[in-house]
Structure formats: structure tokens, C-alpha cells
Amino acid sequence: MIKIVNYGSGNIQAILNIYKQLNIECLVANTPEELLDATKLILPGVGAFDETMDQLIKSGFKKELDRLVLEEKIPVMGICVGMQILAKKSEEGQLAGLGYIDGEVKKFDSSKFTQKPYLPHLGWNSIEPTEENKIFEGIDFDYGFYFLHTYYFSCNSIEDRLASTQYGDEFSSAVNHDNVFGMQFHPEKSHSNGIQLFKNFANL
């Protein structure tokens, strides 16, 4: 059972609508107890790093996520800030991240941009996979995905970078370590590519 973690952040209904369209069962977990029968987890995200981590901690979700992801090895996919909280820390805030992938979140260096507006990185952009992975089966990489962010995930190990994108400089637009996946873009706003990505995640 796919469970979307509802900690007060993210486009949850859009994700539910896609899985309904795909005829794949997916439910929202509003409490840590509702994660118990999860076989896959989605961390949606719209907002700031510290606010998101604070909500995870206060709700009790973090403790249960740590158990499911680190001990039970259940696949998890973080989206946008849901990806960024997979890191150890962020320049955007003071709180520690989940630390599931070794890295930190940094702000784009606007001095490398040649055309305004510099930030946020907004709109459609292509992605370049760095390795083959089932989560990208059937994806049109040139068509790309929809982005909206000012900070990016900097992996400490290049092996954890799943895809890269150019915006002023090259950054990690997707990351992966074992059962943990992160997507900086918004698949729920990315039309056919997004639908395919959610389908692939369900089939992992």
C-alpha cells in the first residue's frame, strides 16, 4: 500500500488523483499509526526546510519514518522540499534533516545566471539521468519536468545522484540511495512524465 505522509505540506490531492487515474491504491497517512501497513512512502513538499522538519518531528512521523525507511527498508520518494529534507542539513534552516542521503541543501549561486529572473528556478526543464533506474522507465528526458525551487540538493557522493539538470550550473534534480529516492521537480505537475514516474515508483 502506497501511503502519502500528510505532515501539512504538499500537493497531496494531485498525487491521489494520479494514482486513482492509474487504478493504483494509494492512501493518505494523517498519523504515524496509519503508516504501519505501508509498503511505499511518499513525502510531498511545498514550503521551507525547517517548517517541514518541525512538522515531521511534532507530529511523530519522523520516528516512524526512521523505522520504516532505515530498518524495514521500505521505498520512499521525497518531492521538492520532501526531497531536500532527505539531506543532513540545509542552508535554508537550522534544524537537522532526516539524513537518509549523505548531502546538504544549498542555495543557487545567482552570480552564475545570465538571464533574469534568477530565482526561483521556475518552469519546465529537462533532466539527464546519470544511471539506469527502473523509476525512469518510459520517461521522456527532453520533455522534462516542472520545477519550482530556490535551493538544491548537493550530494556528498556522486553515486547518490540519479539525474542532473542545468540551471546556472549543474545540480542534482534526482537522488537515490538504496530504497530512498528524491525528486527536486514536481511530478504531480509534470503531465505524462509525472504520471509515468508515479507508476514506476508503485512498481518498484
The 8 nearest C-alpha neighbors of each residue, nearest first, counted from 0:
[[1, 37, 38, 25, 2, 39, 24, 36],
 [2, 0, 39, 25, 40, 37, 38, 26],
 [1, 3, 40, 26, 27, 37, 25, 28],
 [4, 2, 27, 41, 28, 40, 5, 26],
 [3, 5, 28, 42, 6, 41, 27, 2],
 [6, 4, 29, 7, 28, 3, 27, 8],
 [7, 5, 8, 54, 55, 4, 58, 29],
 [8, 6, 5, 9, 54, 51, 44, 4],
 [7, 9, 44, 45, 6, 43, 46, 5],
 [10, 8, 44, 43, 45, 11, 7, 46],
 [9, 11, 13, 12, 43, 14, 8, 44],
 [10, 12, 14, 13, 9, 15, 43, 3],
 [13, 11, 15, 14, 10, 16, 17, 9],
 [12, 14, 16, 15, 11, 10, 187, 17],
 [15, 13, 17, 11, 16, 12, 187, 18],
 [16, 14, 12, 18, 17, 13, 19, 11],
 [15, 17, 19, 13, 14, 18, 12, 20],
 [18, 16, 20, 14, 19, 15, 21, 194],
 [17, 19, 21, 23, 15, 20, 16, 22],
 [20, 18, 22, 16, 21, 17, 23, 15],
 [19, 21, 17, 18, 22, 16, 23, 15],
 [22, 20, 18, 19, 23, 17, 198, 194],
 [23, 21, 19, 20, 18, 24, 17, 25],
 [24, 22, 18, 21, 19, 25, 20, 201],
 [25, 23, 22, 0, 18, 1, 26, 19],
 [26, 24, 1, 2, 0, 23, 18, 15],
 [25, 27, 2, 3, 1, 28, 24, 15],
 [26, 28, 3, 2, 29, 4, 5, 25],
 [27, 29, 33, 4, 30, 5, 3, 2],
 [28, 30, 5, 27, 33, 4, 31, 6],
 [29, 31, 32, 33, 28, 60, 58, 34],
 [32, 30, 60, 33, 34, 63, 59, 29],
 [33, 31, 30, 34, 35, 28, 63, 29],
 [32, 34, 28, 31, 30, 35, 29, 36],
 [35, 33, 37, 32, 31, 36, 28, 2],
 [34, 36, 33, 37, 32, 31, 67, 63],
 [37, 35, 34, 38, 0, 33, 2, 32],
 [38, 36, 0, 34, 39, 35, 2, 1],
 [37, 39, 0, 1, 73, 36, 40, 74],
 [40, 38, 1, 74, 37, 73, 75, 2],
 [41, 39, 75, 2, 1, 3, 74, 76],
 [40, 42, 3, 76, 75, 77, 43, 4],
 [41, 43, 77, 81, 4, 76, 78, 3],
 [44, 42, 9, 78, 81, 77, 41, 8],
 [43, 45, 9, 81, 80, 8, 79, 78],
 [44, 46, 9, 8, 80, 79, 43, 47],
 [47, 45, 44, 80, 8, 48, 51, 50],
 [46, 48, 50, 49, 51, 80, 45, 91],
 [47, 49, 51, 50, 92, 52, 91, 80],
 [50, 48, 52, 92, 51, 94, 47, 53],
 [51, 49, 53, 47, 48, 52, 54, 46],
 [50, 52, 54, 48, 49, 53, 47, 55],
 [53, 51, 55, 49, 54, 50, 56, 48],
 [54, 52, 50, 56, 51, 55, 49, 57],
 [53, 55, 51, 57, 52, 56, 6, 58],
 [56, 54, 52, 60, 61, 58, 53, 57],
 [55, 57, 53, 59, 61, 54, 58, 52],
 [58, 56, 54, 59, 55, 53, 60, 61],
 [57, 59, 55, 60, 56, 54, 6, 30],
 [60, 58, 56, 57, 61, 62, 31, 55],
 [59, 61, 31, 55, 63, 58, 62, 64],
 [62, 60, 64, 55, 56, 63, 59, 65],
 [61, 63, 65, 64, 60, 59, 66, 56],
 [62, 64, 66, 60, 65, 61, 31, 67],
 [65, 63, 61, 67, 66, 62, 68, 60],
 [66, 64, 62, 63, 68, 69, 67, 61],
 [65, 67, 70, 63, 64, 69, 68, 71],
 [66, 68, 71, 64, 65, 70, 73, 69],
 [69, 67, 72, 73, 65, 66, 64, 71],
 [70, 68, 65, 72, 66, 67, 71, 99],
 [69, 71, 66, 72, 67, 68, 65, 73],
 [70, 72, 67, 73, 68, 69, 66, 65],
 [73, 71, 68, 69, 70, 178, 67, 74],
 [72, 74, 68, 71, 39, 67, 38, 75],
 [75, 73, 178, 39, 179, 40, 72, 68],
 [76, 74, 40, 179, 41, 39, 180, 73],
 [75, 77, 180, 41, 181, 42, 179, 40],
 [76, 78, 82, 81, 42, 181, 41, 43],
 [77, 79, 81, 82, 182, 43, 44, 183],
 [80, 78, 183, 82, 81, 44, 184, 182],
 [81, 79, 44, 83, 82, 45, 78, 84],
 [82, 80, 77, 44, 78, 42, 79, 43],
 [83, 81, 77, 181, 78, 79, 80, 85],
 [82, 84, 80, 85, 81, 86, 152, 104],
 [83, 85, 96, 86, 82, 81, 97, 80],
 [86, 84, 97, 99, 83, 98, 82, 100],
 [87, 85, 98, 102, 103, 84, 100, 96],
 [86, 88, 98, 96, 103, 95, 102, 97],
 [89, 87, 103, 96, 95, 86, 104, 94],
 [90, 88, 104, 91, 103, 92, 105, 48],
 [89, 91, 105, 92, 104, 106, 88, 93],
 [90, 92, 89, 48, 93, 47, 105, 106],
 [93, 91, 49, 90, 89, 94, 48, 88],
 [92, 94, 95, 49, 89, 91, 88, 90],
 [95, 93, 49, 92, 96, 88, 52, 89],
 [96, 94, 88, 87, 93, 97, 89, 98],
 [95, 97, 87, 84, 88, 98, 86, 85],
 [96, 98, 85, 99, 84, 87, 86, 95],
 [97, 99, 87, 86, 96, 85, 100, 101],
 [98, 100, 85, 97, 86, 101, 179, 87],
 [101, 99, 98, 86, 85, 102, 176, 87],
 [102, 100, 155, 86, 154, 98, 87, 99],
 [101, 103, 154, 155, 86, 153, 87, 100],
 [104, 102, 88, 86, 153, 89, 87, 152],
 [103, 105, 89, 152, 151, 153, 90, 83],
 [106, 104, 150, 90, 151, 89, 103, 152],
 [107, 105, 150, 149, 151, 108, 90, 104],
 [106, 108, 150, 109, 149, 105, 151, 118],
 [107, 109, 110, 111, 106, 112, 167, 168],
 [108, 110, 111, 112, 107, 117, 118, 167],
 [111, 109, 108, 112, 113, 167, 107, 117],
 [112, 110, 167, 109, 108, 113, 168, 107],
 [113, 111, 167, 109, 110, 114, 117, 115],
 [114, 112, 111, 115, 167, 110, 117, 109],
 [113, 115, 112, 116, 117, 167, 111, 109],
 [116, 114, 117, 113, 112, 118, 109, 119],
 [115, 117, 118, 114, 119, 120, 112, 121],
 [116, 118, 115, 109, 112, 119, 114, 120],
 [119, 117, 120, 116, 149, 109, 121, 148],
 [118, 120, 149, 148, 121, 147, 117, 116],
 [119, 121, 118, 148, 147, 149, 146, 122],
 [120, 122, 147, 146, 119, 148, 123, 118],
 [123, 121, 146, 145, 147, 124, 120, 144],
 [122, 124, 145, 144, 146, 143, 125, 121],
 [125, 123, 143, 144, 145, 122, 126, 146],
 [124, 126, 143, 141, 140, 142, 144, 164],
 [125, 127, 164, 140, 163, 143, 162, 128],
 [126, 128, 163, 162, 164, 129, 140, 125],
 [129, 127, 162, 130, 161, 163, 126, 131],
 [128, 130, 162, 161, 127, 160, 163, 131],
 [131, 129, 128, 161, 132, 162, 160, 127],
 [132, 130, 133, 128, 129, 135, 161, 136],
 [131, 133, 134, 135, 130, 136, 161, 128],
 [134, 132, 136, 135, 199, 131, 203, 200],
 [133, 135, 199, 132, 200, 136, 196, 203],
 [134, 136, 133, 138, 132, 137, 196, 199],
 [137, 135, 133, 138, 134, 199, 132, 196],
 [136, 138, 135, 139, 195, 192, 196, 199],
 [139, 137, 135, 136, 192, 140, 195, 196],
 [140, 138, 142, 141, 143, 137, 192, 125],
 [139, 141, 143, 142, 126, 125, 138, 127],
 [142, 140, 125, 143, 139, 126, 124, 127],
 [143, 141, 139, 140, 125, 144, 124, 192],
 [144, 142, 125, 140, 141, 124, 126, 139],
 [143, 145, 189, 123, 124, 184, 125, 146],
 [144, 146, 123, 122, 189, 185, 184, 188],
 [147, 145, 184, 122, 121, 185, 123, 148],
 [146, 148, 121, 120, 119, 122, 184, 145],
 [149, 147, 119, 120, 150, 146, 121, 151],
 [148, 150, 119, 118, 120, 106, 107, 151],
 [151, 149, 106, 105, 148, 107, 104, 152],
 [150, 152, 104, 105, 106, 153, 170, 149],
 [151, 153, 104, 103, 171, 83, 154, 105],
 [154, 152, 103, 102, 104, 151, 155, 171],
 [155, 153, 102, 156, 101, 157, 152, 159],
 [154, 156, 102, 101, 153, 157, 103, 159],
 [157, 155, 158, 154, 159, 101, 160, 102],
 [156, 158, 159, 160, 154, 155, 161, 153],
 [157, 159, 156, 160, 161, 176, 175, 154],
 [160, 158, 175, 157, 174, 176, 156, 161],
 [161, 159, 174, 157, 158, 162, 171, 175],
 [160, 162, 174, 173, 129, 175, 128, 159],
 [163, 161, 128, 173, 129, 127, 172, 160],
 [162, 164, 171, 172, 127, 170, 126, 169],
 [165, 163, 126, 169, 170, 172, 127, 171],
 [164, 166, 169, 168, 167, 170, 163, 126],
 [167, 165, 168, 169, 164, 120, 170, 112],
 [166, 168, 112, 111, 165, 169, 113, 109],
 [167, 169, 166, 165, 170, 111, 164, 112],
 [168, 170, 165, 164, 166, 163, 167, 171],
 [171, 169, 163, 164, 172, 168, 165, 151],
 [172, 170, 163, 173, 162, 160, 152, 164],
 [171, 173, 163, 183, 162, 164, 182, 170],
 [174, 172, 182, 162, 161, 181, 171, 183],
 [175, 173, 160, 161, 181, 159, 180, 171],
 [176, 174, 180, 159, 179, 161, 160, 181],
 [175, 177, 179, 159, 178, 100, 180, 174],
 [176, 178, 179, 175, 180, 72, 74, 159],
 [179, 177, 74, 176, 72, 73, 75, 180],
 [180, 178, 75, 176, 175, 177, 74, 76],
 [181, 179, 175, 76, 174, 75, 77, 178],
 [180, 182, 82, 77, 174, 76, 173, 78],
 [181, 183, 173, 78, 184, 82, 79, 172],
 [184, 182, 79, 172, 78, 173, 82, 181],
 [183, 185, 146, 182, 145, 79, 144, 186],
 [184, 186, 187, 188, 145, 146, 78, 189],
 [187, 185, 193, 189, 188, 184, 144, 196],
 [186, 188, 185, 193, 189, 14, 13, 190],
 [189, 187, 186, 185, 190, 145, 193, 144],
 [190, 188, 193, 186, 144, 145, 187, 192],
 [189, 191, 193, 192, 188, 194, 187, 186],
 [192, 190, 194, 193, 195, 189, 138, 196],
 [193, 191, 195, 194, 190, 138, 189, 196],
 [192, 194, 186, 189, 196, 195, 190, 191],
 [193, 195, 191, 197, 196, 192, 198, 190],
 [194, 196, 198, 192, 193, 197, 199, 191],
 [195, 197, 193, 199, 198, 194, 192, 134],
 [198, 196, 200, 194, 199, 195, 201, 193],
 [199, 197, 195, 201, 196, 200, 194, 202],
 [198, 200, 134, 196, 202, 201, 197, 195],
 [201, 199, 197, 203, 202, 198, 134, 196],
 [200, 202, 198, 199, 203, 197, 1, 39],
 [203, 201, 199, 200, 198, 134, 133, 197],
 [202, 200, 201, 199, 133, 134, 74, 198]]
